[in-house]
Amino acid sequence: MIKELLKTRVGQLRIVAFFEGVSLLMLFFITMPLKYLFDNPTLTAPVGYAHGFLFIAYVILTFLVSKKYKWNHFNTTWKVILASFIPFGTFYIDKTILSKLE
């Protein structure tokens, strides 16, 4: 299934959206509590760098898919990008928008 998803931009966006969502959840629920509650910042940097890379890839792929499918930038594109700031948002967008494009 992953090989099939990698063949299309929408599939690539769906994969990146999943990992971007997981990295955001890891930041919110694992690394930040470890850093601020237990004074252990060990995982903050690596997870933060991975999340930053995935976020940039997510935004770039969103604009590429947006251009290909001629999305309304003020409606669909910004919903997809805004979802990356909300925990579980990318999973919701995958279910409601991205999975219906394939």
N, C-alpha and C positions, 0 to 999 in steps of 0.2 A: 504494500500500500504506500509506503513512504517513497519508493522509487517512482510510482505514478504521480504522487504529489509534486515531486521535484521537477517534473517535466513542464509544468506550467507556472506562470507568475502567481496565479491565485493559490496554487498548491504551495509554492514557496512562501507566500505571505501567511498562509495558514500554519505552516510549520514554525516560522519565525514568531508568529503571534502566540502560539502555544508556549514556546520557550521564553518569550518576553514576559508572558503572564506568570509563568512559574518563577522567573527570576525576580519579578516584582513581589510576589508572595513570599519568596525567600527573604528578600530585604525587609519587608514589613513584619513578618512573623518569626523570623529566625535571627538574622544578623543584627537588626536594630535592638531587639530585646537583649541579645547577648552583649552587645556593645554598651548599652545604657543601663541595663539592670544588673548585669553580672561583670561589668568592666572587662569584657573580653572582645576586643575589636578584631580578632584574628580573621574572621571570615568576611568582614565588611568590605575590604578592598577587592578581593577577587570576585565576589558576587557583584559588587558595585560596578567593576569594569565590565564584567560579562553582561550585566543589565544595560549598561550604557551602549555597548556594541549592539546588542539585540534591539534596543530602542531605536537607534539610528537606522539599522537595517529595516526595522518595521516601518518607520516613516518613509524611507526611500521606496520600499516595495509598495506601500500604500499609494504613493503618488504614481508609481508605474502602473499599478492595476487601475487606479482612478482614471488615468489617461486612456488606457486600453478600452475600458468599459464605459467611458464618457460619463462618469459619475458627476452629479451636481456637487461642486466643491463645498458649497455652503450647507449642504444637507448630508450626503453620505460620507464624503471624504473626511470631514471634520468629526463626524461621529466615530469613525474608525480610529482616527488619531486620538481623540479624547478618551476613548476606551482604554488606551495604554496607560493612562494616569490613574485609573480606578482599579482596585483589586478585583479580580475576576472579570474585568471588563473585556479583555481580549477573548476570553472564552465565550462570553455572551455574543460578541460581534461575530465570532466564527460560526456560532450556531444560527444567528439570525440573518447574517448578510453573506459571509464568505462561502459557507457550505452550499448556498443556493446558486452561486455563480458557476459551479462546475457541473 
